[in-house]
């Protein structure tokens, strides 16, 4: 029997370690001179364990993002996700639109990714993002799901207060 989902992280391990053995990390535009401020915390959100990204995204100084990211393999190597249709996330947020960014072994520059948008609401919701809905950003190669390396939940591109909680992330068929 084929499983319909495979858990990448269900927040069952001590923070910041994910179920897959890799660790979640917080990244802000400050690595490139931006001034956005935020943080990542593990906390209870609406009765559920979550990783919560909060902060203020600023476009000043050529900035504009806050991100929580996870390598799909503990060693940062590629994972073959070609047998899956996409990613499924349990999210709760402030009603803003966020991005999910994918990086594959073909992505060689920090500004390159494959992107999809996801809208959040205050109630927990399961959002399915099919791989064929991701758009290449500053890369000319199509997304190769047999070589996925990293996922990132990103508040990006406009000035706003970010507040989004992630309860789990899975591959789905």
ZIGIJO-V942039 format. One record per residue. N is the residue number from 0. RES is the residue in one letter. PHI is phi in radians with two decimals (none if undefined). Layout:
n->(N:N)
res->(RES:RES)
phi->(PHI:PHI)
This chain:
n->(0:1:2:3:4:5:6:7:8:9:10:11:12:13:14:15:16:17:18:19:20:21:22:23:24:25:26:27:28:29:30:31:32:33:34:35:36:37:38:39:40:41:42:43:44:45:46:47:48:49:50:51:52:53:54:55:56:57:58:59:60:61:62:63:64:65:66:67:68:69:70:71:72:73:74:75:76:77:78:79:80:81:82:83:84:85:86:87:88:89:90:91:92:93:94:95:96:97:98:99:100:101:102:103:104:105:106:107:108:109:110:111:112:113:114:115:116:117:118:119:120:121:122:123:124:125:126:127:128:129:130:131:132:133:134:135:136:137:138:139:140:141:142:143:144:145:146:147:148:149:150:151:152:153:154:155:156:157:158:159:160:161:162:163:164:165:166:167:168:169:170:171:172)
res->(X:X:X:X:X:X:X:X:X:X:X:X:X:X:X:X:X:X:X:X:X:X:X:X:X:X:X:X:X:X:X:X:X:X:X:X:X:X:X:X:X:X:X:X:X:X:X:X:X:X:X:X:X:X:X:X:X:X:X:X:X:X:X:X:X:X:X:X:X:X:X:X:X:X:X:X:X:X:X:X:X:X:X:X:X:X:X:X:X:X:X:X:X:X:X:X:X:X:X:X:X:X:X:X:X:X:X:X:X:X:X:X:X:X:X:X:X:X:X:X:X:X:X:X:X:X:X:X:X:X:X:X:X:X:X:X:X:X:X:X:X:X:X:X:X:X:X:X:X:X:X:X:X:X:X:X:X:X:X:X:X:X:X:X:X:X:X:X:X:X:X:X:X)
phi->(none:-1.60:-1.28:-1.48:-2.45:-2.38:-1.30:-1.58:-2.65:-2.14:1.12:-1.51:-1.83:-1.05:-1.12:-1.73:-1.27:-1.65:-1.02:-1.37:1.66:-1.45:-2.08:-1.18:-2.41:-1.74:-2.35:-2.20:-1.11:-1.05:-1.14:-2.11:1.70:-1.24:-2.18:-1.09:-2.18:-2.99:-2.80:-2.11:-2.41:-1.74:-2.76:-1.45:-2.23:0.87:1.42:-2.40:-1.10:-2.67:-1.74:-1.98:-1.80:-2.34:2.66:-2.06:-1.48:-2.15:-1.58:-1.05:1.06:1.09:-1.63:2.46:-2.75:-2.30:-2.62:-1.98:-2.36:-2.50:-1.21:-1.44:-2.19:-1.01:-1.61:1.40:-1.33:-1.41:-2.11:-1.51:-1.89:-1.17:-1.49:-2.01:-1.48:3.06:-2.00:-2.14:-2.17:-1.67:-2.26:-2.45:-2.71:-1.75:1.56:-1.45:-1.63:-2.10:-1.94:-1.95:-1.90:-1.99:-2.16:-2.06:-1.12:-1.37:-1.44:-2.02:-2.07:-1.07:-1.52:-1.58:-3.00:-2.06:-2.21:-2.45:-1.68:-2.48:-1.65:-1.99:-2.42:-1.19:-1.40:-1.10:-2.44:-1.74:-1.93:-1.81:-2.10:-1.14:-1.01:-1.28:-1.66:-1.46:-1.82:-1.11:-2.13:1.05:-2.52:-1.63:-1.61:-1.21:-1.14:-1.83:-1.26:-1.42:-2.34:-1.26:-2.12:-2.70:-2.13:-2.49:-1.68:-2.25:-1.68:-2.62:1.55:-2.71:-1.37:-2.92:-1.57:-1.55:-2.77:-2.39:-2.08:-1.94:-1.73:-3.02:-2.45:-2.47:-1.44:-2.33:-1.68)
